[in-house]
């Protein structure tokens, strides 16, 4: 994360300290992106503190003072505290390449829909920085311009199989070996099943440099070590599966929306713990079925 500037903070408590000591208090301001769904901005560094606002994945914030558990941040003119584990360095945006067979290239739009104002056309093969990957639209940066493009026309070009929805096969060093499917992305987690070479999987998401979330051809969901998977090319099929709702912010309900956007109409508020059928899996949003109705719930609010 690059240090952008130094700023003197003169909040109420800081002002009191300055009056006593006469010394200036300088703090480093750095940029970060929200990665934890609807993340709360709180008045103080406590889960019991008053919520000043909620901000979706991809929101840019300025870190005024970094801490091990909480960061003091500024966002949209408000100052407060956010949990550090749900903030990513803004400089850690992933790269992707435009892949389209149209002569005009891929449209960069101001809004994430086909009616959005076109900012520019991105040439086939040109690289972009992906600030927020989702389905069906991703927020990207091209040069000094930011906007939205259709995710299906982006190639993340990873041989390690980190692209959501990518087809892969189990590829152990020896044909006699099996690959573990685990409940959590660590070697101490419960083993759900074992798979031989050639078993087909669909990568649902990239956890870190070692682990990916997958759905196996038999429908089971879990985690596998990335190094033992080989991308087979093309999109993988995601079969409907069951997930249980939870709320990372500690709330009792999760919003069930008409579209894959925080601006979309809320169809219902579904209690935490409810099981829903996942029809399509995305990095930030999943298409789900709840009580016979189809809509969208943030991926961050589901466990399986």
N, C-alpha and C positions, 0 to 999 in steps of 0.2 A: 504494500500500500504506500503510495507516494505522499509525502508531506506537501501540502499545498500552500499553507501560509501559517503565520503565527498571529493570534488575535488575543487582545487583552479582554478578559471577561470581567464585567463589573455588575454582577448580580447583587442581590441584597446582602447575602452572607459575605460575598467577596468585598463589597463596599465597606462592610463593618470591619473586616480584617485590614483593609487598606487604611481606614481611619486610624486604626491602632498602630499599624506597623509603618505606614508611609511607603510601603514597597509595592511595585506593580506586580500583578500576577498574570503570567503569560501561559497560554495553553495551546496545544497543537490542534488545528482543525483539519480533519480528514474526511473524505467522502466514503459512503458505504451504501449498499442496497439492501432493502428489506428482503428476506428470503423465507420468512415464516408465516406466509398467509396474511391474515389481518392482524398485524402486530400492534399491541397497545403502546402508546406513549403515556408514561405515568409521571405524576407530579414529583415523586421521590423514588429512590431505588428500592422499591418493595412491591411485591405482588398484591399487597393490601392497599397500596396507594391509589389515589384518585386517578381515573383514566382521563387524559386530556384529549385523546383522539385515537383512531385506529387507521393503520396504513397498510395497503396491499403489497404483495410481492412485487419487487421492482421499483418501489418508491425510493428516491434518492434522499439521503439524509446527510447532515454534516455532524461528525463526531467532535464534540467540543473537548470532552475529556474521557479517555478510554479507561475501563476498569476490567477486572477479571470476569465479573458476572454481569455488571450493568455498564452501559455507556451513557454519558450525558450527551444529548444530541439536540440539534435544531432541525426542524422540518416544517415547511410551509408557514414560517413565521412563529412557530411555537417551540418552546424549549422544555425539555423534560428528560426522562430516562427510558431506555429500551434495553431488553435483554440482549447481551452481546452475542449469544449463540445463534440468534436469528438475524444477524447482520453480516453481510458479505462485503469484502472490499469491492468498491466500484471499479477498481482496476482489474478485477478478476473475470471480466466478461469473457465468455467463450467465443471462439471464432467459427464462422461457417462460410460456405461458398454457395453462391446463387446457382441453381441448376434449373434452367428453363429452356424450352425449345422454341420459344416465340422470338420473333425478330426484334421486338421492342424491349425485351428485357423484363425484369420484375419490378412492379410498381411499389414504391415506398409511399405509404399513406399516413396522413395525420391522425386518422382514427382506425381502430381495428375492425373494419368492415369494408365491403366492396363499394360502398358509397362514399368512403372517406376521401378527402381531398388528396390528390396525387402530388407529392412533393417532388419526386424525380423518378426516373426509370434506372434501375440498377442492371448493369450489363451481365450477361451470362458468364459465369466463371469468376466474377468479382467477389472479393472477401468482404464480409461485414462482421461487426462486433455485436453479439447477441446479448442484450442487457436483460431480457426477460423472455425465456423460452416457454411457450404455451401452445395450446391447440384450440382453434385453428390459426391463431395469429401470434407472432412473436414481435417484441419490441427490439429494434436494432439501431445501431449507429453506423453511418457511412460518412467518413470524413468528419465534418462538424455538424452533420444533419442527423436528427433522430426521428423515427417513425415506426410504422408497423408494416410487416410483410407476411404473406401466407407461409406458414411454417413448412408446408409440404414441398415448397420450392427451395428449401435450404438443405445443403449437404454438410453434415458436421464432420465428415471424413475421418472418423476415428477407427483405426484397425483394432482397437481394444474393445470395441463393442459398447460404447457408452451412449449411443443414441436411442432415445426412447422410441419404442415401436419397431426396432430393428430385429430382423431374424438372425439367429445364431444357432450353432450346434455345440454340444459337449465335445471337447477336444483334449482328452487326457494324454500325457506323454506316452503311456503304454495302454494297449487295448484291454489289458486285464484290470486296469484301474477303474474306479468309479468316482464320480464327482458328487459331493454332498450338497443338498439343498437345505439351507439352514433357516431357522425362524428369524434370526437377527443377523446383521452383517458383522459377525465376529466368530472366531474359531471355537469359542466356548459355548456358542448358542446351540440350542436343540437341533438335531438333524431330523428333518422331515422326511427325506427320501434320498435314495442313491441312484445315480444315472450313468449309463455306459456311453462310450463314444458314439456320436451320431444322433443322440437324442436332441430333438428340436426344442428350442426355447425362444421366447420373445422377450427382449430386454425392455423392461418397463421404466427404468430410470437408473442413472449413475449415482452411486452413493459416495464413493471416493476413488482413489487411485487403485484400490484393490478389489472392491466389491460392486456388484450390480444387482438391482432388484429384477427378478425374472418371473415369467409364467411359463411353466413347462407344458409340453404338448398334452399331458394328461390333465391340465387345468390347475395344478398346484401352483401356489404363489410363495415365493421365498427369496433367499439371497444366495448367490454363487460367486466364487472367486473369478474375477475377470480373466485372469491369465489362462484359465482352462476352458475358455469359450472361444470359438472361432466364428466371426461374422460370416454368414452365408450369403448375404446380399439381399436387398429388397426389404419390404415391410413384413413384419411378423403378424400373425393372427392373434388377437387377444380375445379369448373366450370369456363370456360373462362369468363373474365370480362375486362372492359375497365379502363385504367389508363392514367393519363396525366404526361408527362415528365417535370421535373424541374432539375436544377443543383445546388446542395448545395454549390458548389464553385463559383457560380455566372457566369458561362459560358453560352454561347448562344446555345450550342449544347451538345448532349449526344451520346456517341459511341454505335453503334449497332453492336454486335460482333457475329462471327460464333460459338464460344463456350463460356462456362461459366468460362472465365479466362481473366485476364488483358493481357495475352500474346496471346490471340486468335486474329485472323484476324478481322479487322474492316470492316464490310460490308458497313456501311454508317454512316454519322454523321447526327443525326436527331435533328431538331430544338426543343428547349424547348417550351412546350405548346402543342406539338403534342400528340394526343390520340393514344394509341396502345392497341392491344388485348393481354391480359396476358393469356397464355396457361397453364403455370406451375409456381407456386410461391415458391421461395426459400428464405432462410435467407439473402443471399448476391446477388443472381442472379435470374432473372425471364426469363423463356422462353416466347418470345413474337412474335407477328406477326406484321410486318410493311410493308405496301404496298404489301401484298401478299407474302412476304418473311418471313421465320422463323429464329430466332436467339436469342441472349441473351442481356439483358440490366441489369446493376446493380440495385438491389432492392432499393438502396439508392436514385436513381434518378427518382423514380415514386411516384405519389400521386393518391389517389382514394377517 
